[in-house]
Amino acid sequence: MNTPVSPSHASAPASPATEPILELKDVKTHFPIHQGFLFRRQVGTVKAVDGVSLQVARGEVLGLVGESGCGKSTLARTILQLLPTTSGAVILGGKNLSLQSAEELRTQRKGLQMVFQDPYASLNPRMTVFATLAEPLLVHGACDKSQITARVAELMERVGLAPRFMQKYPHEFSGGQRQRIAIARALALRPEVIIADEPVSALDVSIQAQILNLLATLVREMSLTLVFIAHDLSVVKHISNRVAVMYLGKIVELGEASDVIERPQHPYTRALVSAIPTPNPDVERNRRRIVLPGDPPSPIYPPAGCTFHPRCPYAQEKCKTAFPPLVSYEGREVACVRLGEI
Amino acid sequence: MPLLSVKDLRTYFHTRNGVYRAVDGVSFNLEPGETLGIVGESGSGKSVTCYSIMGLIPQPPGRIEGGSALFDGVDLLRCTPKQSRSIRGKRIAMIFQDPMTSLNPYMRISEQLVEPLLIHEKISRGDALKRALAMLDAVGINDAAKRIHYYPHEFSGGMRQRVMIAMALITQPELLIADEPTTALDVTVQAQILELIKRLQREFNMAVIFITHDLGVVSGLCDRVQVMYAGKIVETAETRTLFYQPRHPYTRALQQSIPSLQPKGAELFTIPGMPPDLSKPAIGCPFAPRCAFALPKCVEREPQLAEYNAGHLQACIRVQAGDL
């Protein structure tokens, strides 16, 4: 698909005052679909990420929201180059990661770490906390051998775990504690950027708050840059400076977090915000909820034009022709041709 | 007369590592047509309570140690298998969290939809299929006449949950138990399913027990909310009262830890510590070790649910003594 390059990185971005540490330029991640056994041929393409341009400033927390299947996790894996970029560039600290060799990439990844959603699956059950946290240090030679125990203890304290649990295995910890171990592992190499893919959605409310507090403290004290992926808008609003809303592989709205969530402009963001149940019975009973018809379309056969138009309450004929580019509107960027009319 | 009356239900799991008191003395009533929300964190016993009522507890390791659950005069915990079959799936239906694992992947939707009708009612196959089709229409599946012959994998998550709801409601039950039916779904689809449950409840005038960990979902849907902690009910009240005048320290702490209710950027309120290990015998209030208001007397004896106001029960001895 020939999506026009969105002008978001050409125009002035919403807030980053300093030089961006992480920059995505028209990143596309496509997966070919093959069919047949002897004569394998490509029958289609899943456009999981389809032309995403973003800038993340040093010390910023960028929230990335969208429903399942919108490509937010694929985007995270593409930023880390766990998946190759089909086209476009992922630039970390001035270096284009998509062009580098495996060797160079390994060094670059020291500065770019990830925290996964499920702390039950992301920790090796046969490795103690010590082994889990020491591994990155040893692989990268980031720490003198004699210093390792001290460094592991320091990391554990950093995330609020007592160092005396160093020789315990993941099954001996609760979900929240496991997520702390995963965060400590991500911090081991003193990265500049951390990508957290739904780090709290597998946890209970009271534990969620603990992990969010921890992440916020780490960002503040270690001047980390955080890309925070979630489907829960209230969590994203709380922790992020800016938020990007994705729908079917594309960013549809990007701007200052509380601004976007309190006064959403794109019809999809509006529906998303109105779908969140609020823990306030009077508000909840009286408000009018925008209930979107149907399910998100398949990314193999995305609708022509604006991919949201089949579910959009404001769709018109002109929405079916081309995907609208992100344009600046009231201090943010929105991809909708009917801006201002609706 | 209440539709369902649960009294002092105790369900324990006997494992190699000890006895887990998953549900430990739960009592509540449910009126016809009422919507009751049961909230709590994982392991608080909210699902086990409903599984016990439905007779879905695997025995062993589970065992229902005591109590009763009267549904229209029949004790569900002690009735004969024949009696229980005439109620379960006919007058009480249940929907589960994950619609993919609760539908049979080898059976067409049509087969699964008519099954409860053929079992519970004297009805011909053709008529049953007609009812199934009407039900699929009612839950908002477009092109139902064609899609009724699909297999579950041909539906999306939200559609599967609609099929589950159609299957549960096809016998027009008086009580629907919904165990986190929207937790696995996206927010926009969750909104669709919640609207659907609300509409169908009005149409069929059935009672609903809605199990969830999300206080937001409860606030718009339920008439009454019951908060569970460590296998016990700690507070129950009419929804508005519970949200605006919570009394029990756990309910208050749970509300305070919701991000959307707190000022942006501020340190989030957290409950220190972790839920208790249910296999260890505990004396006194199970929340006391994490409670900001705990006193030595809190761990001396077990608090009982007592009326704070009409219809508002809570189990904190300090609130009961009037000093909170």
Interface residues (C-beta under 8 A of the other chain):
Chain A: E67 S68 S174 G176 D204 V205 S206 Q208 A209 Q210 L212 N213 A216 H231 D232 L233 S234 V235 K237 H238 A257 S258 A271 L272 S274 A275 I276 P277 T278 P279 N280 P281 D282 E284 R285 R289 V291 L292 D295 P296
Chain B: E41 S42 S156 G157 G158 M159 D186 V187 T188 V189 Q190 A191 Q192 L194 E195 H213 D214 L215 G216 V217 V218 S219 G220 T239 R240 F243 Y244 A253 L254 Q255 S257 I258 P259 S260 L261 Q262 K264 G265 E267 L268 F269 T270 I271 M274
